[in-house]
């Protein structure tokens, strides 16, 4: 609507991205061994890892099927945006997993990881909406930057509430238990020294 389009014009790519988002959540819950999502047992917890992986694969396919329904001159460009977002999410997830095994993750490293893992998907949402609305290159670019930054901000907040509140619908304190290098942890590792730093690393490495 910001770029002069109608909601119906963005329906298929929007549905495709939301299906894709849910696919990433199923996979993320398996990787993190998370028992809760939105206050309910996760897919793998109810039906096991094998069926959860299979369900994720099905959603991934349905996401592309939905995106393929977009017609018109921008259809090709929309699919490129869609595919690029999927790849960036995978790259970000790989960085997130690798960070669990090192104590030298900086805030800059974290921002690069979450820019890919979360920022890329919200950026793609904004770009596809602007593209479906017939936005100019300048408008699409501006909305893309907005989406990327909103994604990073969301992830930092999500990291915070992981240990600050038990009313999130997710497994409380899972990031700390998993030894994840959240923005809060990266900042702490950069600032604390001596025994405090050693204790923090000990907590992060403690078996779940």
Buried (B, 14 or more C-beta within 10 A) or exposed (E): EEBEBEEEBBBBBBBBBBBBBBBBBBBBBBEBBBBBBEEEEBBBBEEEEEEBBBBBEEBBEBBBEBBBEBEEEBBEBBBEBBEBBBEBBBBBBEBBBEBEEEBEBEBEBBBBBBBBBBBBBBBBBBBBBBBBBBBEEEBBEBBBEEBBBBBBBBBBEBBBEBBEEEEBEBBBEBBBBBBBBBBBBBEBBEEBEEEEBEEBBEEBEEEE
